[in-house]
Each structure stands twice: as C-alpha cells, then as structure tokens.
Amino acid sequence: MKMSQVMRMTKVRSISAIATLLMLLLATMPVQAALPESFDFSKNFYTVYGGPNIEATPIGDTEYSRGDTVTLNLGLMNKGVVQGFKSEKDSESTVDTVLQQTEMKYETQTTTADGILATLTSNNPNIKIKSSPQESGTLQQGKQSQSPTQFTLEISKNAPAGTYPLNLQLSYQYQNNTQVSGDEYDPATGLVTNQGVGVWYENKTQNQTIMVQVKKEPYFEVTNVTGDLYPDKGGMLYVTYKNTGEEPAKDATVRVSASDPFSTTDDQAFLGTLQPGQSAVAAFDMAVDSTATAKPYSLDSEILYEDTEGHDQVSDSVKIDTKVLTEKSKLPGFEFGAGVSFVALAACFIALRKKKQD
C-alpha cells in the first residue's frame, strides 16, 4: 500500500473519531442545556465544576391547629460551591492571557441561582396548598433571601394530629459555562478590544421535604340536639358535645350566641372536664320571637376550657343545628268557650232525659 493511501485512511479514521466524540458529547448533554450559537469549545479556557444548592428552612412555628388556614414562611439560602476548574486551553498570547483572566472571573458565578421558582405540593388531602408557585428571585452563593417565600395552607378540621410532609420543588437557571472572545490587546488600557462574553445556562430542579405538624388538642363536635321550640313560646334546647380530639379539656364551659329569632337570659352551660371521646349535655332555655318562621336554624357556640399546660383556650365555632316548629293549632277564645258550654249543656240534657225515663 502506498504511503499516500495510508495517510488518507488515517485522516479518515481521525475525522470519524472526532465526529463520534462530538456525537457522544451532544448525547450526554442535559436536555435543558441551551448552548449559545456563539459558543466555541475550541476557544474555551476553563470548565468549572459546581453550581447552586438552594436550601429552604421554615421560619416560625410549623405546628398548626386543625381547621386553621395558615401561612407557611420559608427562608431560602444558597449553599452552592465551586468544586474545581479544568483548564481547556493554554494561553498563547497576551490577548489569551487577558481573556483567560476575564473568563475565570465569570466562571465563579456558576453558583448563582437565577429566577428561582418555588412550588409546594401536598400528597395528603388533610393539608391543602392554596398558593400557586412563588417567584423567589436570584440568590448568589452564601446569600439568604431578603424576604420569605410564603404559601397558604388549609388544615382540614378532620386532620388527625401528627406530622405531615410537604413537597417543595425549586427550579432555576444557573451558569454552566462561559466563553470570552476579543480582537487585539490595547496596552494603553490593558484590555482586549471588541471583547465579548458567551454564557451557557442550564435549568436545574431541586426537591426538598418540608415537615409541618397538626397539634394534639381537644376538638369538639355536636353529636345530638333535642328540644321543641315554638314561636312566642321557646323551650329548652339540649345539646350534646363530644371531645373528638386527642387531649382532655378541663373545666369546659360552652357559650351559645343567640341570634334572631332566638334570645336567652343564660347563654352559658358548664360541661366539666371532657376526656378524649367523652360527651356532655348542655341545656339552654331559649326564647323564640313571635314572628319567627318555622324552619331550620343554626346557632354558633364556642367552648372555653383549660388545656394540659394550664392555659385558657377557646375552641373554634361549633354549629348547633336546630329548628323552630309550626305553632300548634288552637281554637280562638270565644269559640273555645262556646264549645265547652255546648258540651256541658248537651251533657245536662242527656242526664235530665234519662232521669225522666227512669
């Protein structure tokens, strides 16, 4: 085989190897990578290793009561680090030296997280996230967010006490690589003329679990309501309260809010100490307005009690569902008296007639 043929075959193999290498390089790039058109690997002096690392920390209390709507505050901090550099191209001129130094300064910005978007989700139906994804700005290395990222949570009134994990997703862009270019070195200024910078950004997503708690405490429900209430008459209303929570309620007293068409001169009833699962009956003497419409009504009540730490507490509003009954029909006074007289006369007539027959 001739030497020229050998050289041509070697050249073809080299080109093929380079093409294969480039294909592998492109195949291993993250899908999110957005390589600028002006980026030229042959002119890149450094490859940097590292990036942002955003950590979220709850601010304030994360223990909530069932039935509450609360605000969860999260502080963000960028704990990203530069793990190292790799030299890709040696300096061959003064222009290269200046550009090399400039690129190094830009490469250190790889730890900055740009355009942070925070998304909070819950897999448990007892905790609902009422907020949409929140924009959290830009965080440089070692910096904390100036204001908290806030989410509104709705705690179900039926949520069991315990710990609930929430899923926090943080999405942002960061600088993956930088390339600088220029024409000539200007000794007067020490700069390179027509200097340009190409920045290659990538998208990154971090996931973190945020824990919140539903506290153990008494919780009250109305399990039974009895009592006949009539317009302009009223009556006794008997309400059964049950402690469905996890903690006892000491010296519990219930207070009812009587609104139109109801009124009462005694709006409180003592329930005593209710252990979890225990019930007690409260009795209220209710007056009903004479113009009240016969239909269902709802009254508000709340329970004052002492918790296990000796602190006075007031429960959330507890609904009492009752109704005003249709007024019992009765004869008017005159007709009633006449009717009684008629019955009496008839009885006398029958008695006299029987006596005569005897």
Residue pairs with C-beta under 8 A, 6 or more apart in sequence:
29 35
30 202
30 203
32 202
32 203
32 204
33 176
33 200
33 202
34 200
34 201
34 202
35 200
36 198
36 199
36 200
38 179
38 181
38 196
38 198
39 177
39 179
39 198
39 200
40 179
40 181
40 198
41 88
42 89
43 89
43 179
43 181
44 88
44 89
44 103
44 177
44 179
45 87
45 88
45 89
45 91
45 96
45 99
45 100
45 103
45 104
45 179
45 180
46 85
46 86
46 87
46 88
46 100
46 103
46 104
46 107
47 85
47 86
47 88
47 177
48 82
48 84
48 85
48 86
48 107
48 108
48 110
48 177
48 178
49 82
49 83
49 84
49 85
49 86
50 80
50 81
50 82
50 83
50 84
50 110
50 111
51 80
51 110
51 111
51 174
51 176
51 204
52 78
52 80
52 111
52 112
52 113
52 139
52 141
52 172
52 174
52 204
53 78
53 79
53 80
53 81
53 206
54 76
54 77
54 78
54 79
54 80
54 113
54 116
54 139
54 170
54 172
54 206
55 76
55 77
55 78
55 79
55 208
56 74
56 75
56 76
56 118
56 149
56 168
56 170
56 208
56 210
57 74
57 75
57 76
57 77
58 72
58 73
58 74
58 75
58 210
58 212
59 73
59 74
59 75
59 148
60 73
62 72
62 210
62 211
62 212
62 213
63 212
63 213
63 214
63 215
64 70
64 153
64 155
64 212
64 213
64 214
64 215
65 155
65 214
65 215
65 217
65 316
66 155
66 156
66 157
66 158
66 159
66 161
66 214
66 217
66 219
67 155
67 156
67 157
67 316
68 155
69 130
69 152
69 153
69 154
69 155
70 152
70 153
70 155
71 150
71 151
71 152
71 153
72 120
72 150
72 151
72 152
72 153
72 166
72 210
72 212
73 148
73 149
73 150
74 118
74 148
74 149
74 150
74 151
74 168
74 210
75 144
75 145
75 148
75 149
76 116
76 118
76 136
76 139
76 144
76 145
76 149
76 170
77 139
77 143
77 144
77 145
78 111
78 112
78 113
78 139
78 140
78 141
78 142
78 143
78 144
79 142
80 111
80 112
80 113
80 141
80 174
81 111
81 141
82 107
82 108
82 110
82 111
85 104
85 107
89 96
90 96
91 97
91 100
93 185
94 185
95 182
95 183
95 184
95 185
95 192
98 182
98 185
98 190
98 191
98 192
99 180
99 181
99 182
99 192
99 195
102 180
102 192
102 195
102 197
103 178
103 179
103 180
106 175
106 178
106 180
106 197
106 199
107 177
107 178
109 175
109 178
110 174
110 175
110 176
111 140
111 141
111 174
112 138
112 139
112 140
112 141
112 174
112 175
113 138
113 139
113 172
113 173
113 174
113 204
114 138
114 172
114 173
114 174
114 201
115 135
115 137
115 138
115 172
115 173
116 135
116 136
116 137
116 138
116 139
116 170
116 171
116 172
117 133
117 134
117 135
117 136
117 170
117 171
117 172
118 133
118 134
118 135
118 136
118 149
118 168
118 169
118 170
119 133
119 134
119 168
119 169
119 171
120 129
120 131
120 151
120 166
120 167
120 168
120 169
120 210
121 129
121 166
121 167
121 169
122 128
122 129
122 153
122 164
122 166
122 167
123 165
123 167
124 164
125 156
126 155
126 156
126 158
126 159
126 160
126 164
126 214
127 153
127 154
127 155
127 156
127 159
127 164
127 166
127 212
128 153
128 154
128 156
129 151
129 152
129 153
129 166
130 151
130 152
130 153
130 154
131 150
131 151
131 152
134 149
134 150
134 151
136 145
136 149
136 170
137 145
139 145
153 212
155 214
157 219
157 316
159 214
160 214
161 213
161 214
161 215
161 216
161 217
161 245
161 246
162 213
162 214
163 211
163 212
163 213
164 211
164 212
164 213
164 214
165 209
165 210
165 211
166 209
166 210
166 211
166 212
167 207
167 209
167 210
168 207
168 208
168 209
168 210
169 205
169 206
169 207
170 205
170 206
170 207
170 208
171 203
171 204
171 205
172 203
172 204
173 201
173 202
173 203
173 204
174 201
174 202
174 204
175 199
175 200
175 201
176 200
176 201
176 202
177 199
177 200
178 197
178 198
178 199
178 200
179 197
179 198
179 200
180 195
180 196
180 197
180 198
181 195
181 196
181 198
182 192
182 193
182 194
182 195
182 196
183 192
183 193
183 194
184 192
184 193
185 191
185 192
185 193
186 192
186 193
216 245
216 246
216 247
217 245
217 246
217 247
217 307
217 313
218 243
218 245
218 246
218 247
218 248
218 249
218 252
218 274
218 276
218 305
218 307
218 313
218 315
219 243
219 244
219 245
219 315
220 241
220 242
220 243
220 244
220 245
220 249
220 274
220 303
220 315
220 318
221 241
221 242
221 244
221 318
222 239
222 240
222 241
222 242
222 301
222 318
222 319
222 320
222 321
223 240
223 241
223 242
223 279
224 238
224 239
224 240
225 237
225 238
225 239
225 240
225 320
225 321
225 322
226 237
226 238
227 235
227 236
227 237
227 238
227 286
227 322
228 235
228 325
229 235
229 237
229 262
229 286
229 288
229 322
229 323
229 324
229 325
230 288
230 324
230 325
230 327
230 328
231 261
231 288
231 289
231 290
231 291
231 292
231 294
231 324
231 327
232 288
232 289
232 290
232 292
232 327
233 288
233 327
234 262
234 285
234 286
234 287
234 288
235 286
235 288
236 283
236 284
236 285
236 286
237 283
237 284
237 285
237 286
237 320
237 322
238 281
238 282
238 283
239 254
239 256
239 281
239 282
239 283
239 284
239 301
239 320
240 279
240 280
240 281
240 282
241 252
241 254
241 271
241 274
241 279
241 280
241 281
241 282
241 303
241 318
242 274
242 277
242 278
242 279
243 249
243 274
243 275
243 276
243 277
243 278
243 279
244 276
244 277
245 276
246 276
247 276
247 307
247 308
248 273
248 274
248 275
248 276
248 308
249 273
249 274
249 303
249 305
249 306
249 307
250 273
250 305
250 306
250 307
251 270
251 272
251 273
251 305
251 306
252 270
252 271
252 272
252 273
252 274
252 280
252 303
252 304
252 305
253 268
253 269
253 270
253 271
253 303
253 304
253 305
254 268
254 269
254 271
254 282
254 301
254 302
254 303
254 304
254 318
255 267
255 268
255 301
255 302
255 303
255 304
256 264
256 267
256 268
256 269
256 282
256 284
256 299
256 300
256 301
256 320
257 267
257 299
257 300
257 301
257 302
258 264
258 267
258 286
258 299
259 299
259 300
260 289
261 288
261 289
261 291
261 292
261 293
261 297
261 324
262 286
262 287
262 288
262 289
262 297
262 299
263 286
263 287
263 289
264 284
264 285
264 286
264 287
265 285
265 287
266 284
266 285
267 284
269 282
269 283
269 284
271 280
271 282
271 303
272 280
274 280
274 305
288 324
292 324
293 324
294 323
294 324
294 325
294 326
294 327
295 323
295 324
296 321
296 322
296 323
297 321
297 322
297 323
297 324
298 319
298 320
298 321
298 322
299 319
299 320
299 322
300 317
300 318
300 319
300 320
301 317
301 318
301 319
301 320
302 314
302 315
302 316
302 317
302 318
303 314
303 315
303 318
304 312
304 313
304 314
304 315
305 312
305 313
305 315
306 312
306 313
307 313
330 336
331 339
